[in-house]
Amino acid sequence: MKKIFILILFVIIIVIGFNMFYNGFSKIEEITMQKYDEAFEYGKTTSDKRKIAAVTGILNRANDLNETYKLAGEPTYKIQLIYKDKSKEAIDVLENFDKEETLLSSDKNGYYKISDNQTHKLFELLLNK
């Protein structure tokens, strides 16, 4: 009986932890990234599963922000996620938002922050920088 209780408690902790640290980015089929002032047609597009998995990991580990921001500067890049159900999500990338952090502004899910290291990894994967 004690083992079952411990197992159930362990599963509950895992589920809660997963929900707390997961931002809901999944089932992405294609990603396009380009300069903010360009149309998505002119961006770099990838459907490489390895790159999509790495980008999804970065987005899911990003710090979810509950605030709303009025941005003074222009974003430098924009990302378009195309999901398997063909729905789309646009994410604006505002570099140097905070000390060594980048702000991601989603048109569906709000705001996220990632570190400069994660930003550089994102650029490597999507822009081949």
Secondary structure, DSSP 8 states (H G I E B T S, - for coil): -HHHHHHHHHHHHHHHHHHHT------EEEEEEEETTS-GGGSEEE--HHHHHHHHHHHHHSEEE-S----SS--SEEEEEEETTS-EEEEEEEEEEETTEEEEEETTTEEEEEEHHHHHHHHHHHH--
